Amino acid sequence: MPEIREWKDIDADWLTAALKEDGIDAKVASFEAGKVGTGQIGDCVRFKLDYERAGPDAPKTLVGKFPSEGEESRATGRQLWNYYREVKFYQLLQPDARISTPHCYFTDVNEETHDFVLMMSDMAPAEQGDQLAGVTLEEAKLVLNEAAKLHSAYWEDEKLDEYDWVMGTTHAPDVMDPDMVAGLWDGFKARYCDRVTPEATRVGDALSSNMDKYHASRDGAKCLIHSDFRPDNMLFDLSNTKKPVTVVDWQSFGYGPGGTDVGYFISGALDPKTRQANENALIDLYLSQLSVLGVSDYDRSDFLRHYVAGAYQHFFTAYFAAMLVTQTTRGDNMFFRMLNGAVDLISDHDALDLYG
């Protein structure tokens, strides 16, 4: 098995060995490598391969994922088990998850340091979604179909609760101390000052000081959820009728209510007017597809409670991540797109004081 390396230390022999792990008989002669994507916690690199010998199943390109070169982001990935969790997803859960993901050629993680490597299929010409630009209504419908696939695959599957690396399980470590959550929110307000609206302040003050109420609102049927279900973690190619959407970045998945993924996605991916005009139809689409896939007992009132909780989770992720990853201009703009979209959905559902 190839050893775990930083992407700049990878050579042709290593790539040959990685492909062999997936049963591909080929010999890489040379390659070009360069970063792709806009990840905050992990870095993605495209490898363009030239072969000395290759069969028809040898890929022309690969995309590898590695720990972030930014020290703050890398420390966060380790502290929150993001790196470890993603490797475990591809090793153990991805084969039965139904949702469209890249093919994994090779992945491994150091159990102690959480250094890792993940070599995947290159989904080009599919393009990464953009949280700042959002998605079209057609794209949103495709994404919700993928959400239904994922949630139905592990619906109320109690085996997930046995894993300590799945967020939200009985055995998962509590990595979010309440004092830290409140402190990060205070730091966020201090850093961004007037950019934080009065409505956002109202939501954040209540949420950060009442996390027990937030967790209680997520009670109910559980399944495998992505937990960071947003455009930046999706690849779109609508010309590919078999795989128009591919979902990536499995660093934060958990055992929780499916509706939270839906609220999380819709609150940040659609502009408020488009969401307001199409929200009920999108919810109907998701629940209908879930039923087609064998889940017909998701009560709508429970779903809506989870849906709003998903918007709160979107808000929480925005300020929490903003204070823990390496700060960039795009990152700041993205986090505020997430924050304000969540506030709009929460307000429209008369839930501004849900955790107050």
C-alpha positions as CSV (number, residue, x, y, z in Angstrom):
1,M,0.0,0.0,0.0
2,P,1.3,3.5,-0.8
3,E,2.4,5.6,2.2
4,I,0.5,8.8,3.1
5,R,2.3,11.8,1.5
6,E,1.8,15.5,1.0
7,W,0.8,16.2,-2.6
8,K,4.1,17.8,-3.5
9,D,5.9,14.6,-2.4
10,I,4.0,12.3,-4.7
11,D,5.9,10.8,-7.6
12,A,5.1,8.5,-10.6
13,D,5.8,5.3,-8.7
14,W,3.5,6.4,-5.9
15,L,0.7,7.0,-8.4
16,T,1.3,3.6,-10.0
17,A,0.9,2.0,-6.6
18,A,-2.2,4.0,-5.8
19,L,-3.9,2.8,-9.0
20,K,-2.9,-0.8,-8.3
21,E,-4.8,-0.6,-5.0
22,D,-8.0,-0.3,-7.2
23,G,-6.9,-3.2,-9.4
24,I,-5.6,-1.1,-12.3
25,D,-2.6,-2.5,-14.1
26,A,-0.7,0.5,-15.3
27,K,2.6,2.3,-15.0
28,V,2.8,6.0,-14.7
29,A,5.7,7.6,-16.5
30,S,5.2,11.2,-15.6
31,F,2.5,13.7,-14.6
32,E,1.6,17.3,-14.0
33,A,-0.1,18.4,-10.8
34,G,-1.9,21.6,-9.8
35,K,-4.5,22.8,-7.2
36,V,-8.2,22.9,-8.1
37,G,-11.3,24.0,-6.2
38,T,-11.9,26.4,-3.3
39,G,-11.8,24.1,-0.2
40,Q,-11.3,25.7,3.2
41,I,-10.3,22.6,5.2
42,G,-8.6,20.4,2.6
43,D,-6.7,21.0,-0.6
44,C,-7.6,19.3,-3.9
45,V,-5.0,18.7,-6.6
46,R,-5.5,17.4,-10.2
47,F,-2.9,15.0,-11.5
48,K,-2.6,14.7,-15.3
49,L,-1.1,11.3,-16.0
50,D,1.2,10.1,-18.8
51,Y,1.7,6.3,-18.9
52,E,4.5,4.0,-19.9
53,R,1.9,1.2,-19.9
54,A,-1.9,1.5,-19.4
55,G,-5.0,-0.5,-20.1
56,P,-8.4,1.0,-21.1
57,D,-9.5,1.5,-17.5
58,A,-6.5,3.7,-16.5
59,P,-7.7,7.2,-15.9
60,K,-6.1,10.1,-17.7
61,T,-6.5,12.3,-14.7
62,L,-7.0,11.9,-11.0
63,V,-8.1,14.4,-8.3
64,G,-6.4,14.0,-4.9
65,K,-7.4,15.5,-1.6
66,F,-4.9,16.3,1.1
67,P,-4.8,18.2,4.4
68,S,-4.9,22.0,4.0
69,E,-1.5,23.8,3.6
70,G,-3.0,26.6,5.8
71,E,-2.0,25.8,9.4
72,E,-5.3,27.1,11.0
73,S,-7.4,25.1,8.6
74,R,-5.2,21.9,9.0
75,A,-5.5,22.2,12.8
76,T,-9.3,22.5,12.5
77,G,-9.5,19.5,10.2
78,R,-7.6,17.4,12.8
79,Q,-9.5,18.7,15.8
80,L,-12.9,18.1,14.3
81,W,-11.9,14.7,12.8
82,N,-12.8,16.0,9.4
83,Y,-9.9,14.2,7.6
84,Y,-10.4,10.9,9.5
85,R,-14.1,11.0,8.9
86,E,-13.9,11.5,5.1
87,V,-11.6,8.5,4.7
88,K,-13.9,6.3,6.7
89,F,-16.8,7.4,4.5
90,Y,-15.1,6.2,1.3
91,Q,-13.8,3.0,3.0
92,L,-17.0,1.9,4.7
93,L,-20.1,3.8,3.8
94,Q,-19.9,5.1,0.2
95,P,-20.6,1.8,-1.5
96,D,-24.1,1.7,-0.1
97,A,-24.9,5.4,0.1
98,R,-26.8,5.6,-3.2
99,I,-25.8,9.3,-3.7
100,S,-23.6,10.3,-6.6
101,T,-20.0,10.6,-5.4
102,P,-16.6,10.4,-7.2
103,H,-15.0,6.9,-7.5
104,C,-12.3,6.3,-4.9
105,Y,-9.1,4.7,-6.3
106,F,-7.2,4.9,-3.0
107,T,-7.5,6.4,0.4
108,D,-5.8,6.0,3.8
109,V,-5.5,7.9,7.0
110,N,-3.0,7.9,9.9
111,E,-5.0,6.9,12.9
112,E,-2.9,9.1,15.3
113,T,-2.1,12.2,13.3
114,H,-5.1,12.2,10.9
115,D,-2.8,12.9,8.0
116,F,-4.5,11.4,5.0
117,V,-4.7,11.1,1.2
118,L,-7.7,10.5,-1.0
119,M,-7.4,9.8,-4.7
120,M,-10.6,10.1,-6.7
121,S,-12.0,10.2,-10.2
122,D,-11.8,13.5,-12.0
123,M,-15.4,14.6,-12.6
124,A,-14.4,17.2,-15.3
125,P,-16.1,18.7,-17.2
126,A,-18.4,18.9,-14.2
127,E,-17.8,22.3,-12.5
128,Q,-17.8,23.0,-8.8
129,G,-20.8,24.9,-7.5
130,D,-20.4,28.4,-6.1
131,Q,-21.9,29.3,-2.8
132,L,-21.8,33.0,-3.7
133,A,-23.6,32.5,-7.1
134,G,-26.0,29.9,-5.7
135,V,-27.8,27.4,-7.9
136,T,-30.6,27.5,-10.5
137,L,-34.0,26.0,-9.7
138,E,-33.3,23.1,-12.0
139,E,-30.0,22.4,-10.2
140,A,-31.8,22.6,-6.8
141,K,-34.3,19.9,-7.9
142,L,-31.4,17.6,-9.0
143,V,-29.7,18.2,-5.6
144,L,-32.8,17.3,-3.7
145,N,-33.1,14.0,-5.6
146,E,-29.5,13.2,-4.5
147,A,-30.4,14.1,-0.9
148,A,-33.3,11.7,-1.0
149,K,-31.0,8.9,-2.2
150,L,-28.5,9.5,0.6
151,H,-31.1,9.7,3.3
152,S,-33.1,6.7,2.2
153,A,-29.9,4.6,2.0
154,Y,-29.3,4.6,5.7
155,W,-32.8,5.6,7.0
156,E,-33.0,4.8,10.8
157,D,-30.0,2.5,10.3
158,E,-28.8,2.0,13.9
159,K,-25.5,0.5,12.8
160,L,-24.3,4.0,12.2
161,D,-24.7,4.7,15.9
162,E,-21.8,2.3,16.6
163,Y,-19.2,4.5,15.0
164,D,-17.4,7.1,17.0
165,W,-16.3,8.9,13.8
166,V,-19.9,9.6,12.6
167,M,-21.0,12.9,14.0
168,G,-24.1,12.8,16.2
169,T,-23.8,9.2,17.3
170,T,-23.8,7.9,20.9
171,H,-20.1,7.2,20.8
172,A,-19.0,10.3,18.9
173,P,-16.7,12.6,21.0
174,D,-18.1,16.0,21.8
175,V,-15.7,18.4,20.0
176,M,-17.9,21.5,20.5
177,D,-17.6,22.9,24.0
178,P,-20.5,25.3,24.7
179,D,-18.1,27.9,26.0
180,M,-16.1,27.7,22.8
181,V,-19.3,28.0,20.7
182,A,-20.3,31.1,22.5
183,G,-16.8,32.5,22.4
184,L,-16.5,32.0,18.7
185,W,-19.8,33.9,18.1
186,D,-18.6,36.8,20.3
187,G,-15.3,36.8,18.3
188,F,-17.3,36.8,15.0
189,K,-19.3,39.8,16.0
190,A,-16.2,41.6,17.2
191,R,-14.3,40.9,13.9
192,Y,-17.1,41.8,11.5
193,C,-18.9,44.5,13.5
194,D,-21.6,46.3,11.4
195,R,-21.5,43.6,8.7
196,V,-23.6,41.4,11.2
197,T,-27.2,42.6,10.9
198,P,-29.5,43.0,13.9
199,E,-31.5,39.9,12.8
200,A,-28.3,37.8,12.5
201,T,-27.2,39.1,16.0
202,R,-30.6,38.0,17.4
203,V,-30.3,34.5,15.8
204,G,-26.6,34.1,16.8
205,D,-27.0,35.3,20.4
206,A,-29.9,32.8,21.0
207,L,-28.3,29.9,19.2
208,S,-24.9,30.1,20.7
209,S,-26.2,30.3,24.3
210,N,-28.9,27.6,23.8
211,M,-27.3,24.7,22.0
212,D,-29.3,22.2,24.1
213,K,-32.5,23.5,22.7
214,Y,-31.0,23.3,19.2
215,H,-30.0,19.6,19.7
216,A,-33.5,18.8,21.0
217,S,-35.1,20.3,17.9
218,R,-33.3,17.6,15.9
219,D,-35.0,14.7,17.7
220,G,-36.7,12.2,15.5
221,A,-35.9,9.7,12.7
222,K,-32.2,9.6,11.8
223,C,-30.2,8.7,8.8
224,L,-26.8,9.4,7.2
225,I,-26.6,13.1,6.5
226,H,-24.0,15.1,4.7
227,S,-24.1,18.0,7.2
228,D,-22.3,20.5,4.9
229,F,-24.7,20.1,2.0
230,R,-24.1,23.3,-0.1
231,P,-23.0,24.2,-3.7
232,D,-19.3,24.4,-3.0
233,N,-19.4,20.7,-2.1
234,M,-21.1,19.7,-5.4
235,L,-20.0,19.3,-9.0
236,F,-22.5,20.1,-11.7
237,D,-22.7,18.8,-15.3
238,L,-26.3,19.0,-16.5
239,S,-25.3,17.6,-19.9
240,N,-24.5,14.3,-18.1
241,T,-27.9,12.8,-17.7
242,K,-26.6,9.9,-15.6
243,K,-24.6,12.0,-13.2
244,P,-25.6,15.7,-13.4
245,V,-24.7,16.3,-9.7
246,T,-21.8,14.7,-7.8
247,V,-21.5,15.4,-4.1
248,V,-18.1,15.7,-2.5
249,D,-16.4,16.8,0.8
250,W,-17.5,14.1,3.2
251,Q,-15.7,15.6,6.1
252,S,-18.7,16.4,8.3
253,F,-21.3,13.8,7.7
254,G,-23.4,12.6,10.6
255,Y,-26.3,10.6,12.0
256,G,-29.2,12.9,12.1
257,P,-32.5,14.1,10.6
258,G,-32.6,14.3,6.8
259,G,-34.6,17.5,6.8
260,T,-31.6,19.4,8.2
261,D,-29.6,18.7,4.9
262,V,-32.5,20.1,2.9
263,G,-32.9,23.3,5.0
264,Y,-29.1,23.7,5.1
265,F,-28.9,23.5,1.3
266,I,-32.0,25.6,0.4
267,S,-31.2,28.4,2.9
268,G,-27.8,29.1,1.3
269,A,-28.1,28.0,-2.3
270,L,-31.2,29.9,-3.5
271,D,-31.8,33.7,-3.4
272,P,-34.7,34.5,-1.0
273,K,-37.2,35.4,-3.8
274,T,-36.6,32.2,-5.7
275,R,-36.8,30.2,-2.4
276,Q,-40.0,31.8,-1.3
277,A,-41.7,31.2,-4.7
278,N,-40.7,27.6,-4.9
279,E,-40.1,26.4,-1.3
280,N,-43.2,24.2,-0.9
281,A,-42.7,22.6,-4.3
282,L,-39.1,21.7,-3.5
283,I,-40.1,20.2,-0.2
284,D,-42.8,18.2,-1.9
285,L,-40.2,17.0,-4.4
286,Y,-37.9,15.8,-1.7
287,L,-40.5,14.0,0.3
288,S,-42.0,12.4,-2.8
289,Q,-38.6,11.1,-3.9
290,L,-37.9,9.9,-0.4
291,S,-41.2,7.9,-0.5
292,V,-40.3,6.4,-3.9
293,L,-37.1,5.2,-2.4
294,G,-38.9,3.4,0.5
295,V,-39.3,6.1,3.2
296,S,-42.9,7.1,3.5
297,D,-43.1,7.7,7.3
298,Y,-41.3,11.1,7.5
299,D,-44.1,13.3,9.1
300,R,-44.2,16.7,7.4
301,S,-44.3,18.5,10.7
302,D,-41.2,16.7,11.9
303,F,-39.6,17.5,8.5
304,L,-40.3,21.2,8.8
305,R,-38.9,21.3,12.3
306,H,-35.7,19.7,11.0
307,Y,-35.8,21.9,7.9
308,V,-35.6,25.1,10.1
309,A,-33.0,23.5,12.3
310,G,-31.0,22.9,9.1
311,A,-31.1,26.7,8.5
312,Y,-29.8,27.3,12.0
313,Q,-27.1,24.7,11.3
314,H,-26.1,26.7,8.2
315,F,-25.9,29.8,10.3
316,F,-23.8,28.0,12.9
317,T,-21.4,26.6,10.3
318,A,-20.9,30.0,8.7
319,Y,-19.7,31.8,11.9
320,F,-18.0,28.7,13.4
321,A,-15.9,28.0,10.3
322,A,-15.2,31.7,9.7
323,M,-13.4,31.8,13.0
324,L,-11.5,28.5,12.6
325,V,-10.1,28.4,9.1
326,T,-7.6,30.6,7.4
327,Q,-9.3,33.9,6.6
328,T,-9.8,34.9,2.9
329,T,-11.9,37.5,1.2
330,R,-13.8,34.9,-0.7
331,G,-14.3,32.9,2.5
332,D,-15.7,36.0,4.3
333,N,-18.1,36.7,1.5
334,M,-19.2,33.1,1.3
335,F,-19.8,32.8,5.1
336,F,-22.0,35.9,5.0
337,R,-24.0,34.5,2.1
338,M,-24.6,31.5,4.2
339,L,-25.3,33.5,7.4
340,N,-27.8,35.9,5.8
341,G,-29.5,33.2,3.7
342,A,-30.1,31.2,6.9
343,V,-31.6,34.3,8.6
344,D,-34.0,34.9,5.7
345,L,-35.3,31.3,5.9
346,I,-35.6,31.4,9.6
347,S,-37.4,34.7,9.6
348,D,-39.9,33.5,6.9
349,H,-40.8,30.5,9.1
350,D,-41.3,32.8,12.1
351,A,-38.5,31.0,13.9
352,L,-36.2,33.9,14.9
353,D,-36.7,33.2,18.6
354,L,-36.8,29.4,18.3
355,Y,-33.9,28.9,20.7
356,G,-34.4,32.1,22.7
